[in-house]
């Protein structure tokens, strides 16, 4: 087989993993790992945990590609994915997902701990099967409920280092859980017609964009309050507090702008800012952990 043939096939498998999404998840998992220990954790434990959680996330992403292949073919945002383009067969995708999932579980059980393996499996199953197969097409609250599965990486990272579910780890998961609706609904507003075309009942499709904007505002205010909890509970200090206040004020600005300027461009600006927001929030938690100011 020539190099010209191998390279596209390699890229197709990488696309199945949703690398940008998995990278963000692994970043929050790393933050959970580092926050769980006063100093640096053992590097071998950190490595095996990251690989295990990363492979499980990539496996869930590949299963998502398989289940959504027909809808993906009809949506402009996803029509170039490997299955709609015919770059990979369904057998290729399912085999790839199975290998990643099995390797992930073996690594987590043997090299990390059983609790992390169980929680990772539940997260993988919840997202790939329960959310993608059923919930996504069953309710306009799909993003809210499905956010439970997407919020687990920092919890998994913390558990990997300590073998326990700590309240602070749950707080990290809560931040992502509350962040998910305003993040994804902003995108859903901009892609409303595409979701309607494939009969996926995203909130803008079932209740309209104006109602969705109100819900985004509500969740953004709730997010403001939730992101204060690490400081109020003593988990973090002034560095985190200062960064978070600025981030939340800017987030509210984008949401209010989106409510006033009701177009797809403002919705996408809010969506892209939300990605910057969650990344910097977790970076601030990490910075505060090692440079704590009382």
FIROKOL-341422 format. One record per residue (C-alpha): residue in one letter; z, y, x; residue number from 1. Coordinates in nm, 2 decimals, decimal comma. Example, Ala and Ser with C-alpha at 12.3 -4.5 7.8 and 13.67 -1.06 7.14 Angstrom:
// residues 2
+------+--------+--------+--------+------+
| resn |     c3 |     c2 |     c1 | resi |
+------+--------+--------+--------+------+
|    A |   0,78 |  -0,45 |   1,23 |    1 |
|    S |   0,71 |  -0,11 |   1,37 |    2 |
+------+--------+--------+--------+------+
// end
This chain:
// residues 294
+------+--------+--------+--------+------+
| resn |     c3 |     c2 |     c1 | resi |
+------+--------+--------+--------+------+
|    X |   0,00 |   0,00 |   0,00 |    1 |
|    X |  -0,10 |   0,34 |   0,14 |    2 |
|    X |   0,13 |   0,63 |   0,21 |    3 |
|    X |  -0,05 |   0,83 |  -0,05 |    4 |
|    X |   0,05 |   0,57 |  -0,31 |    5 |
|    X |   0,41 |   0,53 |  -0,20 |    6 |
|    X |   0,49 |   0,90 |  -0,20 |    7 |
|    X |   0,42 |   0,97 |  -0,56 |    8 |
|    X |   0,61 |   0,65 |  -0,66 |    9 |
|    X |   0,91 |   0,76 |  -0,46 |   10 |
|    X |   0,90 |   1,10 |  -0,62 |   11 |
|    X |   0,88 |   0,94 |  -0,97 |   12 |
|    X |   1,19 |   0,73 |  -0,91 |   13 |
|    X |   1,37 |   1,05 |  -0,78 |   14 |
|    X |   1,26 |   1,23 |  -1,09 |   15 |
|    X |   1,42 |   0,96 |  -1,30 |   16 |
|    X |   1,76 |   1,04 |  -1,14 |   17 |
|    X |   1,75 |   1,40 |  -1,26 |   18 |
|    X |   1,85 |   1,51 |  -0,91 |   19 |
|    X |   1,94 |   1,87 |  -1,00 |   20 |
|    X |   2,17 |   1,76 |  -1,28 |   21 |
|    X |   2,33 |   1,48 |  -1,07 |   22 |
|    X |   2,38 |   1,73 |  -0,78 |   23 |
|    X |   2,57 |   1,96 |  -1,00 |   24 |
|    X |   2,78 |   1,67 |  -1,13 |   25 |
|    X |   2,86 |   1,55 |  -0,78 |   26 |
|    X |   2,96 |   1,90 |  -0,68 |   27 |
|    X |   3,22 |   1,91 |  -0,95 |   28 |
|    X |   3,33 |   1,56 |  -0,86 |   29 |
|    X |   3,38 |   1,67 |  -0,50 |   30 |
|    X |   3,59 |   1,96 |  -0,61 |   31 |
|    X |   3,80 |   1,72 |  -0,81 |   32 |
|    X |   3,84 |   1,50 |  -0,51 |   33 |
|    X |   3,94 |   1,78 |  -0,28 |   34 |
|    X |   4,18 |   1,94 |  -0,53 |   35 |
|    X |   4,35 |   1,61 |  -0,58 |   36 |
|    X |   4,48 |   1,61 |  -0,22 |   37 |
|    X |   4,67 |   1,87 |  -0,02 |   38 |
|    X |   4,44 |   1,81 |   0,28 |   39 |
|    X |   4,11 |   1,65 |   0,33 |   40 |
|    X |   4,09 |   1,30 |   0,17 |   41 |
|    X |   3,99 |   0,99 |   0,38 |   42 |
|    X |   3,62 |   1,04 |   0,45 |   43 |
|    X |   3,53 |   0,67 |   0,38 |   44 |
|    X |   3,69 |   0,69 |   0,03 |   45 |
|    X |   3,52 |   1,02 |  -0,04 |   46 |
|    X |   3,18 |   0,87 |   0,06 |   47 |
|    X |   3,21 |   0,56 |  -0,15 |   48 |
|    X |   3,33 |   0,75 |  -0,44 |   49 |
|    X |   3,04 |   1,00 |  -0,42 |   50 |
|    X |   2,78 |   0,72 |  -0,39 |   51 |
|    X |   2,94 |   0,52 |  -0,68 |   52 |
|    X |   2,96 |   0,82 |  -0,91 |   53 |
|    X |   2,62 |   0,95 |  -0,80 |   54 |
|    X |   2,45 |   0,61 |  -0,86 |   55 |
|    X |   2,61 |   0,58 |  -1,20 |   56 |
|    X |   2,50 |   0,92 |  -1,30 |   57 |
|    X |   2,14 |   0,85 |  -1,18 |   58 |
|    X |   2,15 |   0,52 |  -1,37 |   59 |
|    X |   2,24 |   0,70 |  -1,69 |   60 |
|    X |   1,97 |   0,96 |  -1,63 |   61 |
|    X |   1,71 |   0,68 |  -1,59 |   62 |
|    X |   1,82 |   0,52 |  -1,91 |   63 |
|    X |   1,79 |   0,86 |  -2,08 |   64 |
|    X |   1,43 |   0,88 |  -1,95 |   65 |
|    X |   1,36 |   0,54 |  -2,11 |   66 |
|    X |   1,51 |   0,61 |  -2,45 |   67 |
|    X |   1,36 |   0,96 |  -2,48 |   68 |
|    X |   1,01 |   0,86 |  -2,35 |   69 |
|    X |   0,83 |   0,92 |  -2,68 |   70 |
|    X |   1,00 |   1,25 |  -2,75 |   71 |
|    X |   0,94 |   1,36 |  -2,39 |   72 |
|    X |   0,57 |   1,30 |  -2,42 |   73 |
|    X |   0,55 |   1,55 |  -2,71 |   74 |
|    X |   0,76 |   1,83 |  -2,55 |   75 |
|    X |   0,61 |   2,07 |  -2,30 |   76 |
|    X |   0,93 |   2,08 |  -2,09 |   77 |
|    X |   0,93 |   1,70 |  -2,04 |   78 |
|    X |   0,57 |   1,59 |  -2,08 |   79 |
|    X |   0,53 |   1,55 |  -1,70 |   80 |
|    X |   0,81 |   1,30 |  -1,66 |   81 |
|    X |   0,72 |   0,96 |  -1,51 |   82 |
|    X |   0,71 |   0,76 |  -1,83 |   83 |
|    X |   0,50 |   1,00 |  -2,04 |   84 |
|    X |   0,26 |   1,03 |  -1,74 |   85 |
|    X |   0,24 |   0,66 |  -1,69 |   86 |
|    X |   0,36 |   0,68 |  -1,33 |   87 |
|    X |   0,62 |   0,41 |  -1,40 |   88 |
|    X |   0,64 |   0,13 |  -1,65 |   89 |
|    X |   0,94 |   0,08 |  -1,88 |   90 |
|    X |   1,02 |  -0,23 |  -1,68 |   91 |
|    X |   1,03 |  -0,03 |  -1,36 |   92 |
|    X |   1,27 |   0,22 |  -1,51 |   93 |
|    X |   1,51 |  -0,03 |  -1,67 |   94 |
|    X |   1,52 |  -0,24 |  -1,35 |   95 |
|    X |   1,59 |   0,08 |  -1,14 |   96 |
|    X |   1,86 |   0,19 |  -1,38 |   97 |
|    X |   2,02 |  -0,16 |  -1,38 |   98 |
|    X |   2,02 |  -0,18 |  -1,00 |   99 |
|    X |   2,18 |   0,16 |  -0,97 |  100 |
|    X |   2,44 |   0,09 |  -1,23 |  101 |
|    X |   2,54 |  -0,25 |  -1,08 |  102 |
|    X |   2,57 |  -0,11 |  -0,73 |  103 |
|    X |   2,77 |   0,18 |  -0,86 |  104 |
|    X |   3,02 |  -0,05 |  -1,03 |  105 |
|    X |   3,05 |  -0,28 |  -0,73 |  106 |
|    X |   3,12 |   0,01 |  -0,50 |  107 |
|    X |   3,38 |   0,17 |  -0,72 |  108 |
|    X |   3,56 |  -0,16 |  -0,79 |  109 |
|    X |   3,56 |  -0,28 |  -0,43 |  110 |
|    X |   3,59 |   0,04 |  -0,23 |  111 |
|    X |   3,76 |   0,29 |  -0,47 |  112 |
|    X |   3,97 |   0,17 |  -0,76 |  113 |
|    X |   3,94 |  -0,01 |  -1,09 |  114 |
|    X |   4,04 |   0,29 |  -1,30 |  115 |
|    X |   3,77 |   0,50 |  -1,16 |  116 |
|    X |   3,52 |   0,22 |  -1,22 |  117 |
|    X |   3,62 |   0,18 |  -1,58 |  118 |
|    X |   3,61 |   0,55 |  -1,65 |  119 |
|    X |   3,27 |   0,59 |  -1,48 |  120 |
|    X |   3,13 |   0,30 |  -1,68 |  121 |
|    X |   3,26 |   0,45 |  -2,01 |  122 |
|    X |   3,10 |   0,78 |  -1,91 |  123 |
|    X |   2,77 |   0,61 |  -1,82 |  124 |
|    X |   2,77 |   0,41 |  -2,15 |  125 |
|    X |   2,87 |   0,70 |  -2,36 |  126 |
|    X |   2,60 |   0,93 |  -2,23 |  127 |
|    X |   2,31 |   0,68 |  -2,19 |  128 |
|    X |   2,37 |   0,47 |  -2,50 |  129 |
|    X |   2,60 |   0,64 |  -2,75 |  130 |
|    X |   2,47 |   1,00 |  -2,70 |  131 |
|    X |   2,11 |   0,94 |  -2,62 |  132 |
|    X |   2,05 |   0,65 |  -2,87 |  133 |
|    X |   2,25 |   0,77 |  -3,16 |  134 |
|    X |   2,44 |   1,10 |  -3,14 |  135 |
|    X |   2,15 |   1,32 |  -3,01 |  136 |
|    X |   1,95 |   1,25 |  -3,33 |  137 |
|    X |   2,24 |   1,22 |  -3,57 |  138 |
|    X |   2,42 |   1,55 |  -3,57 |  139 |
|    X |   2,37 |   1,92 |  -3,48 |  140 |
|    X |   2,70 |   1,89 |  -3,31 |  141 |
|    X |   2,55 |   1,64 |  -3,06 |  142 |
|    X |   2,60 |   1,87 |  -2,77 |  143 |
|    X |   2,97 |   1,93 |  -2,84 |  144 |
|    X |   3,06 |   1,57 |  -2,89 |  145 |
|    X |   2,82 |   1,45 |  -2,61 |  146 |
|    X |   2,99 |   1,70 |  -2,38 |  147 |
|    X |   3,28 |   1,46 |  -2,35 |  148 |
|    X |   3,07 |   1,23 |  -2,14 |  149 |
|    X |   2,92 |   1,51 |  -1,93 |  150 |
|    X |   3,26 |   1,66 |  -1,85 |  151 |
|    X |   3,40 |   1,37 |  -1,66 |  152 |
|    X |   3,28 |   1,41 |  -1,30 |  153 |
|    X |   3,58 |   1,62 |  -1,17 |  154 |
|    X |   3,81 |   1,38 |  -1,35 |  155 |
|    X |   3,64 |   1,08 |  -1,19 |  156 |
|    X |   3,66 |   1,25 |  -0,85 |  157 |
|    X |   4,03 |   1,32 |  -0,89 |  158 |
|    X |   4,10 |   0,97 |  -1,01 |  159 |
|    X |   3,90 |   0,82 |  -0,72 |  160 |
|    X |   4,14 |   0,99 |  -0,47 |  161 |
|    X |   4,47 |   0,92 |  -0,66 |  162 |
|    X |   4,41 |   0,63 |  -0,89 |  163 |
|    X |   4,56 |   0,82 |  -1,18 |  164 |
|    X |   4,45 |   1,06 |  -1,46 |  165 |
|    X |   4,63 |   1,38 |  -1,38 |  166 |
|    X |   4,67 |   1,68 |  -1,62 |  167 |
|    X |   4,50 |   1,91 |  -1,38 |  168 |
|    X |   4,20 |   1,67 |  -1,37 |  169 |
|    X |   4,18 |   1,68 |  -1,75 |  170 |
|    X |   4,19 |   2,06 |  -1,72 |  171 |
|    X |   3,88 |   2,05 |  -1,50 |  172 |
|    X |   3,71 |   1,83 |  -1,75 |  173 |
|    X |   3,81 |   2,06 |  -2,03 |  174 |
|    X |   3,64 |   2,36 |  -1,85 |  175 |
|    X |   3,31 |   2,17 |  -1,84 |  176 |
|    X |   3,35 |   2,04 |  -2,19 |  177 |
|    X |   3,39 |   2,40 |  -2,34 |  178 |
|    X |   3,11 |   2,53 |  -2,11 |  179 |
|    X |   2,85 |   2,28 |  -2,22 |  180 |
|    X |   2,77 |   2,42 |  -2,57 |  181 |
|    X |   2,69 |   2,78 |  -2,47 |  182 |
|    X |   2,50 |   2,64 |  -2,17 |  183 |
|    X |   2,28 |   2,40 |  -2,36 |  184 |
|    X |   2,25 |   2,59 |  -2,69 |  185 |
|    X |   2,10 |   2,89 |  -2,50 |  186 |
|    X |   1,83 |   2,65 |  -2,38 |  187 |
|    X |   1,79 |   2,50 |  -2,72 |  188 |
|    X |   1,72 |   2,84 |  -2,87 |  189 |
|    X |   1,44 |   2,90 |  -2,63 |  190 |
|    X |   1,31 |   2,55 |  -2,69 |  191 |
|    X |   1,37 |   2,54 |  -3,07 |  192 |
|    X |   1,01 |   2,46 |  -3,17 |  193 |
|    X |   0,99 |   2,17 |  -2,93 |  194 |
|    X |   1,31 |   2,01 |  -3,06 |  195 |
|    X |   1,19 |   2,06 |  -3,42 |  196 |
|    X |   0,86 |   1,90 |  -3,33 |  197 |
|    X |   1,03 |   1,57 |  -3,23 |  198 |
|    X |   1,30 |   1,58 |  -3,50 |  199 |
|    X |   1,59 |   1,63 |  -3,27 |  200 |
|    X |   1,86 |   1,82 |  -3,48 |  201 |
|    X |   1,97 |   2,07 |  -3,22 |  202 |
|    X |   2,18 |   2,35 |  -3,38 |  203 |
|    X |   1,91 |   2,62 |  -3,37 |  204 |
|    X |   1,68 |   2,38 |  -3,56 |  205 |
|    X |   1,93 |   2,29 |  -3,83 |  206 |
|    X |   2,12 |   2,61 |  -3,87 |  207 |
|    X |   1,89 |   2,88 |  -3,72 |  208 |
|    X |   1,90 |   3,08 |  -3,39 |  209 |
|    X |   2,13 |   3,36 |  -3,53 |  210 |
|    X |   2,40 |   3,11 |  -3,63 |  211 |
|    X |   2,37 |   2,94 |  -3,29 |  212 |
|    X |   2,41 |   3,27 |  -3,11 |  213 |
|    X |   2,74 |   3,32 |  -3,30 |  214 |
|    X |   2,85 |   2,98 |  -3,19 |  215 |
|    X |   2,76 |   3,06 |  -2,83 |  216 |
|    X |   2,97 |   3,37 |  -2,85 |  217 |
|    X |   3,27 |   3,17 |  -3,00 |  218 |
|    X |   3,25 |   2,91 |  -2,73 |  219 |
|    X |   3,21 |   3,17 |  -2,45 |  220 |
|    X |   3,53 |   3,34 |  -2,57 |  221 |
|    X |   3,70 |   3,01 |  -2,58 |  222 |
|    X |   3,57 |   2,93 |  -2,23 |  223 |
|    X |   3,72 |   3,26 |  -2,11 |  224 |
|    X |   4,06 |   3,15 |  -2,23 |  225 |
|    X |   4,03 |   2,79 |  -2,10 |  226 |
|    X |   3,93 |   2,91 |  -1,75 |  227 |
|    X |   4,25 |   3,11 |  -1,74 |  228 |
|    X |   4,45 |   2,79 |  -1,76 |  229 |
|    X |   4,43 |   2,69 |  -1,39 |  230 |
|    X |   4,60 |   3,02 |  -1,30 |  231 |
|    X |   4,85 |   3,01 |  -1,59 |  232 |
|    X |   4,96 |   2,66 |  -1,51 |  233 |
|    X |   5,00 |   2,72 |  -1,14 |  234 |
|    X |   4,71 |   2,51 |  -1,04 |  235 |
|    X |   4,53 |   2,80 |  -0,87 |  236 |
|    X |   4,62 |   3,16 |  -0,77 |  237 |
|    X |   4,48 |   3,51 |  -0,74 |  238 |
|    X |   4,15 |   3,42 |  -0,57 |  239 |
|    X |   4,05 |   3,20 |  -0,86 |  240 |
|    X |   4,18 |   3,45 |  -1,11 |  241 |
|    X |   3,98 |   3,74 |  -0,97 |  242 |
|    X |   3,65 |   3,54 |  -0,95 |  243 |
|    X |   3,69 |   3,39 |  -1,29 |  244 |
|    X |   3,76 |   3,73 |  -1,46 |  245 |
|    X |   3,44 |   3,87 |  -1,32 |  246 |
|    X |   3,23 |   3,56 |  -1,41 |  247 |
|    X |   3,36 |   3,56 |  -1,77 |  248 |
|    X |   3,29 |   3,93 |  -1,82 |  249 |
|    X |   2,93 |   3,88 |  -1,70 |  250 |
|    X |   2,89 |   3,57 |  -1,91 |  251 |
|    X |   3,00 |   3,77 |  -2,22 |  252 |
|    X |   2,75 |   4,04 |  -2,13 |  253 |
|    X |   2,46 |   3,79 |  -2,12 |  254 |
|    X |   2,57 |   3,64 |  -2,45 |  255 |
|    X |   2,60 |   3,98 |  -2,62 |  256 |
|    X |   2,27 |   4,08 |  -2,48 |  257 |
|    X |   2,12 |   3,76 |  -2,62 |  258 |
|    X |   2,26 |   3,85 |  -2,97 |  259 |
|    X |   2,11 |   4,20 |  -2,95 |  260 |
|    X |   1,77 |   4,11 |  -2,79 |  261 |
|    X |   1,68 |   3,80 |  -2,99 |  262 |
|    X |   1,40 |   3,65 |  -2,78 |  263 |
|    X |   1,36 |   3,35 |  -2,57 |  264 |
|    X |   1,37 |   3,55 |  -2,24 |  265 |
|    X |   1,73 |   3,66 |  -2,31 |  266 |
|    X |   1,83 |   3,31 |  -2,41 |  267 |
|    X |   1,69 |   3,17 |  -2,08 |  268 |
|    X |   1,87 |   3,43 |  -1,88 |  269 |
|    X |   2,19 |   3,32 |  -2,04 |  270 |
|    X |   2,11 |   2,96 |  -1,97 |  271 |
|    X |   2,04 |   3,02 |  -1,60 |  272 |
|    X |   2,35 |   3,24 |  -1,56 |  273 |
|    X |   2,56 |   2,96 |  -1,71 |  274 |
|    X |   2,45 |   2,73 |  -1,43 |  275 |
|    X |   2,55 |   2,99 |  -1,17 |  276 |
|    X |   2,88 |   3,04 |  -1,36 |  277 |
|    X |   3,00 |   2,68 |  -1,36 |  278 |
|    X |   2,90 |   2,64 |  -0,99 |  279 |
|    X |   3,09 |   2,95 |  -0,88 |  280 |
|    X |   3,39 |   2,86 |  -1,10 |  281 |
|    X |   3,44 |   2,53 |  -0,92 |  282 |
|    X |   3,37 |   2,69 |  -0,58 |  283 |
|    X |   3,64 |   2,94 |  -0,66 |  284 |
|    X |   3,88 |   2,66 |  -0,74 |  285 |
|    X |   3,80 |   2,50 |  -0,41 |  286 |
|    X |   3,83 |   2,82 |  -0,21 |  287 |
|    X |   4,16 |   2,90 |  -0,38 |  288 |
|    X |   4,29 |   2,55 |  -0,30 |  289 |
|    X |   4,25 |   2,61 |   0,08 |  290 |
|    X |   4,32 |   2,99 |   0,09 |  291 |
|    X |   4,58 |   3,02 |  -0,18 |  292 |
|    X |   4,72 |   3,37 |  -0,25 |  293 |
|    X |   5,04 |   3,39 |  -0,45 |  294 |
+------+--------+--------+--------+------+
// end
